């Protein structure tokens, strides 16, 4: 497992980050423990959570992913870089969501309790909040860094222009800066290469990408003439609709089938190749890899050691130019 520096910081993390949004719904506590054990055995030292997980989000399950991760980390907290997020609705009161100072300071305390720790290595905003000035949000996060409850701050689902504004505010006000961003990125969705990744390279901002396998679409197991696998992200509740909008299109099916055929001739796994292609992007620090069963990690973790030749890289690169430019169906938790 390769270890990389998070942007300009001295924080070092594994290039695979374990995603946990299945824990507490698709994966039981026992299964989640097995997944974390397998990831740790492979050298993964970076775990990403969110206060609203698991997905799909429900009132009954909110926060249960953090609770599961907190139980597993007991006795080995200092061996891992722990990231979590706030922004989503966590209660019925008007201030129980968003990026106001009131919500952030309450949310972090609740996350610390559920995770059974006294500090969070990386605390991230889950998505922008148009109702709250960025300076208010950044001031609250800066206070958490100065208090020692948070080591670094980051943002997720944030466009380049908003991240640039935030960096300017932090510099002018001498406040903690977003040192990483967490965007969606894979062979089928590469818009962030236009503005966000160049900004991150220029400013020394780490990039932790989610959806590197397009929610499983880049495993090649889905067919346009068959319903999605039961329990997959393309099937479960509102996430099914979201993932259908993102990837379940004829052009994407055709592009994946063509790439799959090309890779099969070379005895290459499409999932491993897609992940290796993402990790090869110089701006990418880590790719978030999730699972609902430990054996799913077995199928993909070897991607960190996969070297892609020029012909394979060209075939992967060509996929993006064979499909219509997909529109992001709005900000979602994943």
C-alpha positions in Angstrom: 0.0 0.0 0.0 1.5 3.3 -1.0 1.5 6.2 1.4 0.9 9.8 0.1 1.1 13.2 1.6 -2.2 15.1 1.9 -1.5 18.1 -0.3 0.9 20.6 1.2 0.4 19.2 4.7 2.6 16.8 6.6 -0.3 14.3 7.0 0.4 11.0 5.3 -2.4 8.6 4.3 -2.8 5.4 2.4 -3.8 5.9 -1.3 -6.8 3.7 -0.6 -9.3 5.3 1.9 -11.9 2.9 3.3 -15.4 4.2 2.6 -18.0 3.3 5.2 -21.4 4.5 4.1 -22.7 0.9 3.8 -22.0 0.2 7.5 -25.2 -0.2 9.5 -27.4 -0.9 6.5 -26.0 -2.9 3.6 -23.3 -4.2 6.0 -24.1 -5.3 9.5 -21.8 -4.5 12.4 -20.2 -7.9 12.2 -19.6 -7.6 8.4 -18.3 -4.0 8.8 -15.8 -5.2 11.3 -14.6 -7.9 8.8 -14.3 -5.3 6.1 -12.2 -3.0 8.3 -10.1 -5.9 9.4 -9.4 -6.8 5.8 -8.6 -3.2 4.8 -6.2 -2.8 7.8 -4.4 -6.0 6.8 -3.9 -4.6 3.3 -2.2 -1.5 4.8 -5.2 0.9 4.7 -4.7 3.5 7.4 -7.4 6.0 6.3 -11.1 5.7 7.1 -13.8 8.1 5.8 -17.2 8.4 7.6 -20.0 11.0 7.8 -22.4 11.8 10.6 -25.5 11.0 8.5 -24.3 7.6 7.3 -25.4 4.9 6.5 -26.9 5.6 3.1 -29.8 5.6 2.4 -30.2 8.1 5.2 -33.1 7.5 7.6 -34.0 9.0 10.9 -33.5 5.6 12.7 -30.1 4.9 11.3 -28.4 8.3 11.3 -25.1 8.2 13.1 -24.9 4.4 13.3 -21.9 4.2 10.9 -19.9 6.4 13.2 -20.9 4.2 16.2 -19.7 1.1 14.4 -16.4 2.6 13.3 -15.9 4.0 16.9 -16.4 0.5 18.4 -13.9 -1.1 15.9 -11.3 1.7 16.5 -11.3 1.2 20.3 -7.7 0.3 21.4 -6.2 1.2 18.0 -7.3 4.7 17.4 -3.8 6.1 17.0 -3.1 3.6 14.1 -5.6 5.3 11.7 -6.3 8.6 10.1 -10.0 9.2 10.8 -12.2 11.5 8.7 -15.8 12.4 9.1 -18.2 15.1 7.8 -21.0 17.3 8.8 -23.7 19.2 6.9 -26.7 16.8 6.5 -29.8 16.9 8.6 -29.4 15.2 12.0 -32.6 16.2 13.8 -35.9 18.0 13.5 -34.8 21.5 14.6 -34.1 24.2 12.0 -30.4 24.3 13.0 -29.9 20.5 12.8 -28.4 20.8 9.4 -26.2 23.1 7.4 -22.8 24.7 8.0 -23.7 27.4 10.6 -21.5 27.8 13.6 -24.3 26.4 15.8 -24.7 23.2 13.8 -21.0 22.6 13.3 -20.1 23.0 17.0 -22.9 20.7 18.0 -22.3 18.1 15.2 -18.6 17.7 16.0 -19.4 16.9 19.7 -21.9 14.3 18.7 -19.5 12.7 16.2 -16.7 12.6 18.8 -19.1 10.7 21.2 -20.2 8.2 18.5 -16.6 7.6 17.3 -15.4 7.3 21.0 -12.5 9.6 20.4 -11.3 13.0 21.6 -10.1 14.2 18.2 -10.9 13.9 14.5 -8.0 13.9 12.0 -9.9 15.3 9.1 -13.3 17.1 9.5 -15.1 17.9 6.3 -18.1 19.8 5.1 -20.2 17.3 3.3 -21.5 19.8 0.7 -21.8 23.6 0.4 -24.5 25.5 2.4 -25.9 28.5 0.4 -27.6 29.8 3.6 -24.4 30.3 5.6 -21.5 32.7 4.8 -18.3 30.8 4.1 -16.5 33.0 6.7 -18.9 31.8 9.4 -18.3 28.2 8.5 -14.5 28.6 8.3 -14.3 30.5 11.6 -16.1 27.6 13.4 -13.8 25.1 11.8 -10.8 27.2 12.6 -11.9 27.2 16.3 -12.1 23.4 16.2 -8.6 23.2 14.9 -7.2 25.6 17.5 -9.0 23.7 20.2 -7.4 20.4 19.2 -10.7 18.6 18.5 -9.9 18.6 14.8 -6.5 18.3 13.2 -7.2 19.3 9.5 -10.3 20.5 7.7 -11.6 19.7 4.2 -14.7 19.9 2.0 -16.7 17.6 -0.2 -18.8 18.1 -3.3 -17.4 21.6 -3.6 -16.9 23.3 -7.0 -13.6 24.9 -7.8 -14.9 28.5 -7.6 -16.2 28.0 -4.0 -13.0 26.2 -2.9 -10.9 29.1 -4.3 -13.1 31.7 -2.4 -12.7 29.7 0.8 -8.9 29.6 0.4 -8.9 33.4 -0.1 -11.0 33.9 3.0 -8.7 31.7 5.1 -5.6 33.4 3.9 -7.0 36.9 4.6 -8.4 36.1 8.0 -5.4 33.8 9.1 -7.8 30.9 9.6 -7.4 27.1 9.0 -7.7 26.3 5.3 -9.4 23.5 3.5 -6.4 21.1 3.0 -8.3 18.6 1.0 -11.4 18.2 -1.2 -13.6 15.1 -1.8 -15.1 15.1 -5.2 -16.7 12.4 -7.4 -14.2 11.1 -10.0 -13.9 8.0 -12.2 -13.4 7.0 -15.9 -17.0 7.9 -16.6 -17.0 11.3 -14.8 -14.0 13.5 -15.2 -15.3 17.1 -15.1 -13.1 18.0 -12.2 -10.0 17.8 -14.5 -11.1 21.1 -16.0 -10.9 23.4 -13.0 -10.9 21.6 -9.6 -7.8 19.4 -10.1 -5.6 22.2 -11.5 -6.6 24.4 -8.6 -5.7 21.7 -6.1 -2.3 21.1 -7.8 -1.5 24.8 -7.8 -2.6 25.4 -4.2 -1.3 22.1 -2.6 -4.8 20.8 -1.7 -5.2 17.1 -1.3 -7.8 15.2 -3.3 -9.8 12.2 -2.0 -12.0 11.0 -4.7 -15.2 9.0 -4.2 -17.1 6.8 -6.7 -13.8 5.5 -8.4 -15.8 2.5 -9.5 -18.9 4.5 -10.3 -20.9 2.8 -7.6 -20.0 -0.6 -8.9 -20.9 0.2 -12.5 -17.2 -0.1 -13.5 -17.2 -3.8 -12.3 -19.0 -4.7 -15.5 -21.6 -6.7 -13.6 -24.6 -4.6 -14.7 -26.6 -5.1 -17.9 -29.0 -2.6 -19.5 -31.6 -5.4 -20.1 -31.6 -6.7 -16.6 -32.6 -5.1 -13.2 -29.7 -4.0 -11.0 -28.3 -6.4 -8.4 -30.4 -6.5 -5.3 -28.8 -4.4 -2.5 -26.5 -2.5 -4.9 -26.5 1.3 -4.9 -28.5 1.1 -8.2 -31.3 -0.6 -6.4 -31.6 0.7 -2.8 -34.2 3.5 -2.3 -33.3 7.0 -3.3 -29.7 6.1 -4.0 -30.9 3.9 -6.8 -32.5 6.8 -8.6 -29.4 8.9 -8.0 -27.0 6.3 -9.4 -29.3 5.6 -12.4 -29.2 9.3 -13.3 -25.4 9.3 -13.0 -24.5 6.1 -14.9 -27.4 4.0 -16.1 -27.3 5.3 -19.7 -26.9 3.4 -23.0 -23.8 5.3 -23.9 -22.1 4.4 -20.6 -23.1 0.7 -21.0 -21.6 0.6 -24.4 -18.4 2.3 -23.4 -18.0 0.0 -20.4 -18.7 -3.1 -22.5 -16.1 -2.1 -25.1 -13.5 -1.4 -22.4 -14.4 -4.7 -20.7 -13.8 -6.6 -23.9 -10.5 -4.9 -24.5 -9.2 -5.6 -20.9 -10.5 -9.3 -21.0 -8.2 -9.9 -24.0 -5.3 -8.8 -21.7 -6.5 -10.7 -18.7 -7.1 -7.5 -16.8 -10.0 -6.8 -14.4 -12.1 -3.7 -15.4 -12.6 -2.8 -11.7 -8.8 -2.9 -10.9 -8.0 -1.1 -14.1 -10.5 1.7 -13.5 -9.2 2.2 -9.9 -5.6 2.1 -11.1 -6.4 4.7 -13.7 -7.9 7.0 -11.1 -4.9 6.6 -8.7 -2.6 7.5 -11.6 -4.0 11.0 -11.7 -1.2 13.1 -10.1 -3.6 15.4 -8.3 -5.3 12.4 -6.5 -4.1 11.6 -3.0 -6.5 8.8 -2.2 -9.5 7.0 -3.7 -12.3 6.0 -1.4 -13.1 2.3 -1.8 -16.3 1.0 -0.2 -17.7 -2.5 0.3 -20.7 -4.3 1.6 -18.8 -7.6 1.9 -15.1 -8.2 2.7 -14.6 -10.2 -0.4 -15.3 -7.2 -2.5 -12.1 -5.7 -1.3 -10.2 -8.7 -2.5 -11.3 -7.9 -6.0 -10.1 -4.4 -6.0 -7.2 -3.8 -3.5 -4.6 -5.2 -5.9 -5.2 -2.2 -8.1 -2.6 -0.3 -6.1 0.1 -2.5 -7.6 -1.3 -2.6 -11.1 0.9 -0.8 -13.7 -1.0 0.2 -16.8 0.8 0.2 -20.2 0.3 3.0 -22.7 -2.2 1.0 -24.8 -4.4 0.3 -21.7 -4.2 3.9 -20.5 -5.3 5.1 -24.0 -8.3 2.7 -23.9 -9.3 4.0 -20.5 -8.8 7.6 -21.5 -10.9 7.1 -24.6 -14.0 6.2 -22.6 -14.5 9.8 -21.5 -14.6 10.9 -25.1 -17.1 8.3 -26.3 -20.0 9.3 -24.0 -22.0 12.5 -23.8 -20.8 14.8 -21.1 -23.0 13.7 -18.2 -24.7 16.4 -16.1 -24.3 16.0 -12.3 -27.9 15.5 -11.0 -27.2 17.8 -8.1 -25.3 17.5 -4.8 -26.0 14.3 -2.9 -24.5 12.7 0.1 -23.0 10.1 -2.3 
